[in-house]
Amino acid sequence: MQRYEHYDFTAGTAIVTGAACGIGEQLAYALARRGSSLALVDRDADRLERVARQVRERAGQTVATYVVDLGDDEATHALGKRLAAEHPDATLLINNAGVALGGSFEQVSEEEFDWLMAINYRAVVTLTRALLPTLRAHPGSHLVNMSSLFGLIAPAGQVAYSTSKFAVRGFTEGLRAELAGQVGVTVVHPGGIRTGIAQNARLAASIAGPAAEQERKTFSKLLTYPPEKAAAEIVAAVEHRRPRLLIAVSARIPDILARLTPGRYPAILAAFQQLSTRRR
């Protein structure tokens, strides 16, 4: 079984979803600095074009952009076929795009739950299926799927989001076993990264008014880790073929807690959150 030591960023095109802001934007800059040509995907056309322009000006790399709503299954399947056809040299796929949805299981509607699963999970599977033959065709290729802190723990009020991120984790870990020695595979679990996910997060339609605003404020306070630092860690993980990456203490400590007390960690986390609220 052949093993590849380091990923060569100049070997082919890197495909990044959710590239218009946050970690995805910083990944685009970091990969371009390493010499990668880029294919960037996002639903926000204006911001995506701004990122592409910055990449061209800063690094002079070739950049293709694709404006697609990954919440549309049909559009995502079409995107996968188009990426495979237009980038036969692709050697890196980073499924970074994701959305947040707050609310308990009973507050979140079936339609809202399905919308989140389409973007956070089904799009990951669809694009991986479409691009895997291309990655296999280039020895030394790599795949990165973005799970979350909530792919390690599942707190109250995050059932839908945790479901999607645990699914990504299981999908990626299974693929890693199947593709060993053929394609490198990394699952990433970011903690509280300072991106726009809190401001852009949906809340269940049944949550409104002051309660909704308080949910966003509480979530925002947890997001402190710089996205450019997170992107640098992901790029390093790709280079060194790390199978699993936890970003920030806010991911590493809950991971340990879940391993040590798998049946009790929700109560421990709830008590810690109450204590932190009282101190504030």
N, C-alpha and C positions, 0 to 999 in steps of 0.2 A: 504494500500500500504506500503510494507516494505521499510525502508530506512537504508542504511549502513553508519556508521559514518566514519570509517577509513579503508583504504585499507591495507590488510595484505600482505606484500611483500614476506613472506615465504610460502604463501599458495599454490603457483603453479609456473608454468613456465611463464616468461615474454618474449614475442616475439617483437623484435625491427627490423624494416627495416632501410636501410641506415646506418648500424652499423659500417662501416669500418673507418669512420672519422667524424669530426665535432661534432654536438650535439649527433648523434647516438652513436658514440664511447663513449662519456662522459656519456650517459645514461646507456650504458652497465656497465661501472665501478660503477656508482652510484647505480644501481639496484643490482649488485652483492654484494656490501657492505651492502645492506639492507637484503641480504639473498635470493635473487631470483635466481632460475635456469634460464638459458637463451637459447633462440633460436634466433640467429642473422642472418640477411639477408643482402646481398650486392652483387654487381656485381664484385667487386674488390677482387679476391680470396686471394691475398698475404696480403693485408692490413687487410682483415677480419680475417685471421688466426692469424695475429699479435695481434689483439685486443682480440681474444679468448684466446690466450696464456697468455696475460697480465691478463685477468680476472682469469684464473685458478691459476696463480702464486700469484696474490694479494689476492684473496678472496677464492680460493679453490672451486668455484661453478662449477656445471655441465654446459657445454656450447656445444650446437649443432650449426653448421654453415651451411648456405645454399647459394650457389653462383648462383644467378639468376639475369638476366637483366629484370627489371620490365617494360621496354619498349616493351617487347615481351608479348602480351596479352595471348597467349597460354601457355607460360612458367609460367606466373603469376597465371593462373587458376590451373595449375599442382602444383605449390608451395602451393596454398591455401589448396588443397586436402591433400597434403603431411603433411603440418603443423598440420592440424586437426587430421590426422591419427596417427602421431608420437608424438603429444603433447596433449593428451586428458585431461591433468591436467592444460592446459593454463588458466591463470586468468587475464592476462594483454596483450593487443595488442597495440603497439605504431607504427602507420603508419607514420614514420619519413622521409622516402626516398623522395627526390625531386631533381629536376634539374631546372636551370635557362636558359632562352632564351631571349636575348635582340633583340630589333628591333621593328619598328612600324608594325602595322597590315599588311600594304601593302608590307613591306620588308620581313616579315616572310612567307615562303611558306606553302602550305597546309600540306605537308609532315612533315615539322618542327613543325607546330602547333599540329598535331596529335601525334607526338612523345612525346612532352611535356605533353599533356593531358593523354597519356597512363601511364606515370610514376607518375605524380602529382595527378591525379584524378582517372582514371580507376583502377589503382592498389589498391588504397585505398578502393574503392567500392568492388572490387573482393575479397580482403583479409578479409575485414569486413564480407562480405556475407559468406565466407568459415568458418570463425572462430566464428561467432556469436552464433551458436548452442552450441559450446564448452563453450563460456563465459557464456551463459545462464544457462548451467548445473552446474555452480559453483556460488552460491550466493555470492555477494560481488566482482565480477569481474569488470574489468574496461577497457575502450577503450579510446585511445588518438589519435586524428588526427591532423596532423601538417598543419595548414593554414600558414598565413604570414601577415606581415605588409601590403602586397599587396592583402590581403583578406579583408582589411579594407578600403583601398584607391586604386584607379586605375590610376596611372600616365601615361603620354605619354611615349611610348617606351616600355611598359610592358603589352600590351594588352593580349598576350598569357598567360604569367605567372599569371597575375591578374585573368584572366578567370578561370584558374585551381584552384587558391587559394580561390576565391569567391565560386566556386563549392564545394570545400572541406568544407568551412564554412557552406554553406547551407545544405549539406548532413549531417554534424555532428550535427547541431542544430536541424534538423528534427529528427534524430535518438535519440537525447537526450530526446525529447518530447515523442517519442514512447517507449523508454526503461526506463522511469522514474520508480524508485523503483525496477528495475530488474538488470540493468548493469549501472555502472557509466560511464559517457561520458564527455570528456574534449576536447575542441578545443583550439589550441595554436596558437597565433599570434606573432612570434618572430620579433623583429626589426632587426637592423644591427648586426648580430652575426658574430664574427670573425672565419669564417670557410673557406674552400677552394672553396666555391660556386662561388666566382667571378673568380678565376683562371680557374675553371672547367666549367664555364658557356659557353653555346653555344651562338654565335651571328648568326643572319640570314645570310645565305650564300651570300646574296647581299651586306653585310657589310664587307669590307676587308681593309687591309693596316693600315695606321695610324689611321683611324676612329675606327677600331676595337680595337686597342690597347688603345686608349683614353677612349673608353667605359669601358673597363676592369679596367683601373686605376681609373676612376671616381667611379665605383661601389665599388672597393676595399676600397676606403677612407671612405665609409659609414659603413664598417663592423668593429666595435670596441669592441663589448660586448663579454666577454669571454665565450666560449661554455660550459665550465665546470659549470659556474654560471647559464647559461640557463638550463642545464640539472638538476641542483639542484632545480631550481624553478619548472620544470616540475614534478619531483619526488614528491616535496612537494604538488603540485596541485593534483596529483593522490592520495596521502595519505589522503588529506583533502577533496577530491571529489569536487574540484572546477570545475564549468562548463565551465569556460572561463579564459584563461590566456594570458595576454599581457606582453611580455618580453621587457624590456628596454624603456627608454624615447622615443626612436625613433619609438616605436609603440604606446605608450600611447598618445603622443601629436597629431599625425595625426588622431588617433581615435576620440579624442575630436573635432578636427577641422572638420572632416567629419560629425560628429553628429550636430555640430552647423551651418555649412555652406555646406550642402550636394551638392548644385549646384555650389558653388563657390570655393571649396577647390583646384581644379586643378590649377586655376589661382593664388591663394595665394601661393601654393607650388612652382610653377614655378618662381614667383617673389622672393621668399625666396632663391631658388637655384641660381638664377642670382646674388643676393646680396652676397651669400656665395662665388661664383666663383670670383667676383670682389675683395673681401677681400683677397682671396688667391693669 
